[in-house]
């Protein structure tokens, strides 16, 4: 069965948190079971402290987890600090990463940190990678809009990340109004991926214009796409599976810029098998992160 309205879907979501497969109580005319799979849980690849209410990183993390509890999100990955910075200096990078470290420290293992790096400062970025991932609790790398993904300055970062089994999340977008000066497209990421076949890479937002983004990285088998950001659109998730396969698609919300519910709708409302939904919601991210989590003695 399919939900006939967004309201019906949202009223059904509390069943996820309770671990119940059922329909909303007012939908007596529906006969099928609630189709949203919860086997394996929900792991969210993409969360931010910036934009969330709270005076400290710890306050904001607790608030995010409160919303995550409502939607049945078990674990989430957190990037960047309490404010956004397009081209952070080395001292700003350290401050942003310190704020993430403070936030995940109160999450009791439910939040996993990704170190925010600026390839325009190659040496300092490698130092942060060592501090936060090699010698710290973080498990991935976040790259945003300070340098194009195809810039040679990223090569040392990708090489070291691969050695550490760290997952590399690269923001990508194809904007109708034009990208920011150093905002990467999926095409830029595909060129980087060709140089680093051993790296674990994720195409953030599937490029925004997902019909182009999905095809741009299709030939790079070690690159996955993330569904986060943007409104739920019919056909998005279905195309990702058709072009890439279920094991190359990952759920991310981009909270608080987007809600958990609106982004979960991209998976819950997709016409794909329950087994594929389970892979997208948690299975694929668990597989990506398992090696580094095990290295750090963290639960999977």
C-alpha positions, 0 to 999 in steps of 0.5 A: 500500500502507499500513503495517500498524503504527507499527513498520513505518513507523518502520523505513522512515523511514531510507530518506528520509534516504538518498533511497531509495524502498524498503520495510523489508528485513523486508517482503518480502511487500509489493510496492508501492514505499515511498509517502512522497514525498521530491521537494522535501525536507522543511521543518519549520515548527515547532521550539523550543530549549526542552526540548532538551538542551544548555547553550547555544542552539548546543548545542541547535541542533546536537542538533536538527539531528542528529535532523533528519538522521535523518529527512531534514528539510532546513530548519526554523523555530525559535521562542523561546529556551531556556525558555518564557515565557507573557507575556515582558517586553521584556527577556525577549523580547530575550533569547529572540530573541538565543538564537534568533539564536545558534542559527541562527548555527551551523546553516549556513542550515538553520535559519530564525528567527521573532521572538517578540513579545508584543503587550502591549508593542506598541512594544517588539514592533515594535522587535524586529520591526525588529531581528530581521527588517527588519535581521536574518536572521529571516523570520517572527513567532511569537505565542503566548499573551500576547494573544488573536489578535483583540486590536487590539494585534496590528494594527500587528504584522501590518501591518508583518509584511506589509510585510516579507513575514514569515510570521506563526505564531499558536499556536491551540488549543481545549482541552477543559479550557479554554484559558489566559487569552490562548490563541487559538482558530482563531476568534480568528485568523479575526477577525484575518485578516479585518482583514489580508488581505495578511498571510501567516498560519498557524494553529498546530496547526490549533487542536488540535481540528482538526475545528473549527479547519480549518473556522474558518479555511476562509473566510480564503484567506490562512491556512494550517494547520499539522499540528504537535503532538498525536498522529497521528490518522486523517483529520486531514490528509485533512480539511485537504486536503478543506476547504482544498486541498493548498496551504493545509496545512503540515508542522510537528513542534513538536520537541522537544515532539513527535518528527519521526517521529510528526509525519511520520506524519501526512503519510506515512500520509495517504490523499492523492496524493504531489503533495499530500504534497510540497506539505505537506512543503516546497512550501507553506512554500517558496512562503511564505518565498521572497519574504523569503528572496530579499530577504535573499539566502538560498537557497530 
